[in-house]
Amino acid sequence: MNKGIGALFVGLLLLAGCGPSGEKAPGIPVGPKWKGEPYRISFDAPPAKPNPSGLTLPGVKFTANPEALERRATLVVRFDPSSAKKTTQVMDQMVVGPMDISGETGSLPTDYINTADAGLARLLTAYCMKGKIKLNVAIARSSLSNQANDAEVDAKRLSDWLPLEIDFKNPHPKC
């Protein structure tokens, strides 16, 4: 009888996960807490007052992986150049200079977004573009060069691309 109780006890221990150390313990697998790029970005509501440059990007908010925080980042804007009226080769992205970011949540400074508005407006004006323009926005490491190719942007990107469509009113009607 004692042997039967002992065997039952050992059997219960094996079923409860106290078996040999080489076996996996039963339970729900635990995955990483944060999946994807280290930062997630979203757009704020568009500003009520349009920028005099001809276009207005909405504010960009971010949420960061607490284990992969950056101190500085840069904004990358890609646009669809299909409506360009210039026949020269069109550069389809703009890398804005680095900025300081901090914390797990926040938004890019308004002055920084205004600088991006002005730079993008100059670029679109140079290509005689107007009307609806499709954009993609992402943040990347501050070490990204201004003339970065697609591979460098993808290697240093901190967020996924966020699509946006804006209405560009070209301030120079000569095009």
C-alpha positions as YAML, in Angstrom:
chain: A
units: angstrom
residues:
- id: 1
  name: MET
  ca: [0.00, 0.00, 0.00]
- id: 2
  name: ASN
  ca: [2.85, 2.39, 0.85]
- id: 3
  name: LYS
  ca: [4.46, 1.68, -2.52]
- id: 4
  name: GLY
  ca: [1.17, 2.48, -4.26]
- id: 5
  name: ILE
  ca: [0.84, 5.83, -2.46]
- id: 6
  name: GLY
  ca: [4.48, 6.67, -3.22]
- id: 7
  name: ALA
  ca: [4.02, 5.84, -6.91]
- id: 8
  name: LEU
  ca: [0.85, 7.94, -6.99]
- id: 9
  name: PHE
  ca: [2.71, 10.84, -5.37]
- id: 10
  name: VAL
  ca: [5.59, 10.61, -7.90]
- id: 11
  name: GLY
  ca: [3.08, 10.40, -10.74]
- id: 12
  name: LEU
  ca: [1.32, 13.56, -9.54]
- id: 13
  name: LEU
  ca: [4.64, 15.40, -9.27]
- id: 14
  name: LEU
  ca: [5.49, 14.47, -12.85]
- id: 15
  name: LEU
  ca: [2.08, 15.65, -14.05]
- id: 16
  name: ALA
  ca: [2.46, 18.90, -12.09]
- id: 17
  name: GLY
  ca: [5.67, 19.80, -13.91]
- id: 18
  name: CYS
  ca: [8.20, 18.69, -11.36]
- id: 19
  name: GLY
  ca: [9.69, 16.14, -13.74]
- id: 20
  name: PRO
  ca: [13.23, 16.00, -15.04]
- id: 21
  name: SER
  ca: [14.81, 19.43, -15.66]
- id: 22
  name: GLY
  ca: [15.13, 18.80, -19.39]
- id: 23
  name: GLU
  ca: [11.37, 18.97, -19.91]
- id: 24
  name: LYS
  ca: [9.55, 22.24, -20.50]
- id: 25
  name: ALA
  ca: [7.18, 23.40, -17.81]
- id: 26
  name: PRO
  ca: [3.57, 23.57, -18.94]
- id: 27
  name: GLY
  ca: [1.96, 26.97, -19.26]
- id: 28
  name: ILE
  ca: [1.37, 29.88, -21.55]
- id: 29
  name: PRO
  ca: [4.43, 30.94, -23.54]
- id: 30
  name: VAL
  ca: [5.61, 34.44, -22.67]
- id: 31
  name: GLY
  ca: [6.57, 36.55, -25.68]
- id: 32
  name: PRO
  ca: [8.39, 39.86, -25.71]
- id: 33
  name: LYS
  ca: [6.50, 42.76, -24.16]
- id: 34
  name: TRP
  ca: [7.11, 45.08, -27.13]
- id: 35
  name: LYS
  ca: [6.85, 43.88, -30.72]
- id: 36
  name: GLY
  ca: [7.95, 45.79, -33.79]
- id: 37
  name: GLU
  ca: [10.00, 48.95, -34.13]
- id: 38
  name: PRO
  ca: [11.17, 50.73, -30.95]
- id: 39
  name: TYR
  ca: [8.82, 53.69, -31.50]
- id: 40
  name: ARG
  ca: [5.19, 53.94, -32.52]
- id: 41
  name: ILE
  ca: [4.05, 57.21, -34.05]
- id: 42
  name: SER
  ca: [0.65, 58.72, -34.74]
- id: 43
  name: PHE
  ca: [-0.68, 62.02, -35.99]
- id: 44
  name: ASP
  ca: [-2.32, 64.69, -33.90]
- id: 45
  name: ALA
  ca: [-5.36, 66.52, -35.21]
- id: 46
  name: PRO
  ca: [-4.40, 68.89, -38.03]
- id: 47
  name: PRO
  ca: [-3.80, 72.46, -36.86]
- id: 48
  name: ALA
  ca: [-6.70, 74.89, -37.27]
- id: 49
  name: LYS
  ca: [-4.51, 77.54, -38.89]
- id: 50
  name: PRO
  ca: [-2.71, 76.48, -42.09]
- id: 51
  name: ASN
  ca: [1.00, 77.13, -42.43]
- id: 52
  name: PRO
  ca: [1.88, 79.99, -44.83]
- id: 53
  name: SER
  ca: [4.32, 77.66, -46.64]
- id: 54
  name: GLY
  ca: [1.43, 76.02, -48.49]
- id: 55
  name: LEU
  ca: [1.14, 72.79, -46.50]
- id: 56
  name: THR
  ca: [0.64, 71.82, -42.89]
- id: 57
  name: LEU
  ca: [1.76, 68.52, -41.40]
- id: 58
  name: PRO
  ca: [-0.17, 67.47, -38.31]
- id: 59
  name: GLY
  ca: [1.74, 67.05, -35.07]
- id: 60
  name: VAL
  ca: [3.53, 63.73, -34.60]
- id: 61
  name: LYS
  ca: [3.08, 61.88, -31.30]
- id: 62
  name: PHE
  ca: [5.26, 58.96, -30.21]
- id: 63
  name: THR
  ca: [5.25, 56.07, -27.77]
- id: 64
  name: ALA
  ca: [8.56, 54.33, -27.13]
- id: 65
  name: ASN
  ca: [9.69, 50.94, -25.99]
- id: 66
  name: PRO
  ca: [11.04, 51.70, -22.48]
- id: 67
  name: GLU
  ca: [13.95, 49.34, -23.14]
- id: 68
  name: ALA
  ca: [15.02, 51.10, -26.37]
- id: 69
  name: LEU
  ca: [14.77, 54.84, -25.68]
- id: 70
  name: GLU
  ca: [16.68, 57.28, -27.86]
- id: 71
  name: ARG
  ca: [17.84, 60.78, -26.93]
- id: 72
  name: ARG
  ca: [17.84, 62.20, -30.45]
- id: 73
  name: ALA
  ca: [15.96, 61.35, -33.61]
- id: 74
  name: THR
  ca: [15.18, 62.73, -37.04]
- id: 75
  name: LEU
  ca: [12.00, 62.90, -39.10]
- id: 76
  name: VAL
  ca: [11.94, 61.27, -42.54]
- id: 77
  name: VAL
  ca: [9.23, 62.25, -45.02]
- id: 78
  name: ARG
  ca: [8.74, 60.37, -48.28]
- id: 79
  name: PHE
  ca: [6.30, 61.57, -50.90]
- id: 80
  name: ASP
  ca: [4.81, 60.26, -54.12]
- id: 81
  name: PRO
  ca: [6.50, 62.23, -56.94]
- id: 82
  name: SER
  ca: [4.12, 61.04, -59.68]
- id: 83
  name: SER
  ca: [2.45, 64.47, -59.98]
- id: 84
  name: ALA
  ca: [5.77, 66.32, -60.42]
- id: 85
  name: LYS
  ca: [5.78, 68.49, -63.53]
- id: 86
  name: LYS
  ca: [9.56, 68.88, -63.73]
- id: 87
  name: THR
  ca: [11.25, 66.36, -66.00]
- id: 88
  name: THR
  ca: [14.43, 66.14, -63.94]
- id: 89
  name: GLN
  ca: [15.03, 63.27, -61.58]
- id: 90
  name: VAL
  ca: [12.89, 63.82, -58.48]
- id: 91
  name: MET
  ca: [14.21, 63.19, -54.98]
- id: 92
  name: ASP
  ca: [11.25, 61.60, -53.19]
- id: 93
  name: GLN
  ca: [12.28, 61.99, -49.56]
- id: 94
  name: MET
  ca: [13.34, 64.64, -47.10]
- id: 95
  name: VAL
  ca: [15.34, 64.06, -43.92]
- id: 96
  name: VAL
  ca: [14.81, 66.82, -41.38]
- id: 97
  name: GLY
  ca: [17.73, 67.62, -39.05]
- id: 98
  name: PRO
  ca: [18.05, 65.86, -35.69]
- id: 99
  name: MET
  ca: [16.02, 66.87, -32.65]
- id: 100
  name: ASP
  ca: [16.02, 65.97, -28.97]
- id: 101
  name: ILE
  ca: [13.37, 63.54, -27.77]
- id: 102
  name: SER
  ca: [12.87, 62.20, -24.29]
- id: 103
  name: GLY
  ca: [10.59, 59.92, -22.37]
- id: 104
  name: GLU
  ca: [8.38, 57.02, -23.29]
- id: 105
  name: THR
  ca: [5.61, 59.22, -24.68]
- id: 106
  name: GLY
  ca: [5.53, 62.66, -26.17]
- id: 107
  name: SER
  ca: [5.27, 64.60, -29.38]
- id: 108
  name: LEU
  ca: [7.69, 66.23, -31.76]
- id: 109
  name: PRO
  ca: [8.11, 69.97, -31.08]
- id: 110
  name: THR
  ca: [5.82, 72.32, -33.00]
- id: 111
  name: ASP
  ca: [8.79, 74.39, -34.23]
- id: 112
  name: TYR
  ca: [10.36, 71.21, -35.60]
- id: 113
  name: ILE
  ca: [7.16, 70.30, -37.49]
- id: 114
  name: ASN
  ca: [7.00, 73.88, -38.84]
- id: 115
  name: THR
  ca: [10.58, 73.50, -40.11]
- id: 116
  name: ALA
  ca: [9.55, 70.23, -41.80]
- id: 117
  name: ASP
  ca: [6.54, 72.03, -43.35]
- id: 118
  name: ALA
  ca: [8.76, 74.75, -44.83]
- id: 119
  name: GLY
  ca: [11.39, 72.31, -46.15]
- id: 120
  name: LEU
  ca: [8.82, 70.01, -47.72]
- id: 121
  name: ALA
  ca: [6.98, 72.98, -49.27]
- id: 122
  name: ARG
  ca: [10.25, 74.17, -50.88]
- id: 123
  name: LEU
  ca: [10.88, 70.71, -52.27]
- id: 124
  name: LEU
  ca: [7.35, 70.28, -53.66]
- id: 125
  name: THR
  ca: [7.43, 73.81, -55.10]
- id: 126
  name: ALA
  ca: [10.71, 73.06, -56.87]
- id: 127
  name: TYR
  ca: [9.04, 70.10, -58.61]
- id: 128
  name: CYS
  ca: [5.92, 72.16, -59.48]
- id: 129
  name: MET
  ca: [3.66, 69.86, -57.51]
- id: 130
  name: LYS
  ca: [0.23, 70.84, -56.20]
- id: 131
  name: GLY
  ca: [-3.00, 69.27, -55.00]
- id: 132
  name: LYS
  ca: [-3.25, 66.02, -53.05]
- id: 133
  name: ILE
  ca: [0.18, 64.62, -52.15]
- id: 134
  name: LYS
  ca: [0.63, 61.18, -50.60]
- id: 135
  name: LEU
  ca: [3.26, 61.11, -47.85]
- id: 136
  name: ASN
  ca: [4.79, 58.57, -45.50]
- id: 137
  name: VAL
  ca: [6.42, 59.73, -42.28]
- id: 138
  name: ALA
  ca: [8.79, 57.88, -39.93]
- id: 139
  name: ILE
  ca: [11.35, 58.72, -37.28]
- id: 140
  name: ALA
  ca: [14.90, 57.45, -37.50]
- id: 141
  name: ARG
  ca: [18.16, 57.61, -35.56]
- id: 142
  name: SER
  ca: [19.80, 61.03, -35.56]
- id: 143
  name: SER
  ca: [22.88, 59.61, -37.31]
- id: 144
  name: LEU
  ca: [20.90, 59.30, -40.57]
- id: 145
  name: SER
  ca: [22.52, 61.36, -43.32]
- id: 146
  name: ASN
  ca: [20.52, 63.96, -45.25]
- id: 147
  name: GLN
  ca: [21.10, 62.08, -48.53]
- id: 148
  name: ALA
  ca: [20.37, 58.61, -47.11]
- id: 149
  name: ASN
  ca: [19.37, 55.86, -49.51]
- id: 150
  name: ASP
  ca: [16.51, 53.43, -48.84]
- id: 151
  name: ALA
  ca: [18.78, 50.82, -47.22]
- id: 152
  name: GLU
  ca: [20.26, 53.33, -44.77]
- id: 153
  name: VAL
  ca: [16.82, 54.69, -43.88]
- id: 154
  name: ASP
  ca: [15.48, 51.18, -43.26]
- id: 155
  name: ALA
  ca: [18.52, 50.27, -41.15]
- id: 156
  name: LYS
  ca: [18.17, 53.37, -38.93]
- id: 157
  name: ARG
  ca: [14.39, 53.65, -38.84]
- id: 158
  name: LEU
  ca: [12.89, 53.73, -35.31]
- id: 159
  name: SER
  ca: [9.21, 53.57, -36.29]
- id: 160
  name: ASP
  ca: [7.03, 52.11, -38.97]
- id: 161
  name: TRP
  ca: [5.98, 54.33, -41.86]
- id: 162
  name: LEU
  ca: [2.81, 56.29, -41.19]
- id: 163
  name: PRO
  ca: [0.81, 57.28, -44.32]
- id: 164
  name: LEU
  ca: [-0.76, 60.70, -44.79]
- id: 165
  name: GLU
  ca: [-2.36, 62.65, -47.61]
- id: 166
  name: ILE
  ca: [-2.07, 66.43, -47.62]
- id: 167
  name: ASP
  ca: [-3.40, 69.18, -49.84]
- id: 168
  name: PHE
  ca: [-0.50, 71.30, -51.11]
- id: 169
  name: LYS
  ca: [-1.33, 74.79, -52.31]
- id: 170
  name: ASN
  ca: [1.74, 75.77, -54.32]
- id: 171
  name: PRO
  ca: [2.44, 79.43, -53.50]
- id: 172
  name: HIS
  ca: [4.13, 79.92, -56.91]
- id: 173
  name: PRO
  ca: [1.47, 79.59, -59.63]
- id: 174
  name: LYS
  ca: [4.08, 79.72, -62.46]
- id: 175
  name: CYS
  ca: [4.14, 75.93, -62.75]
...
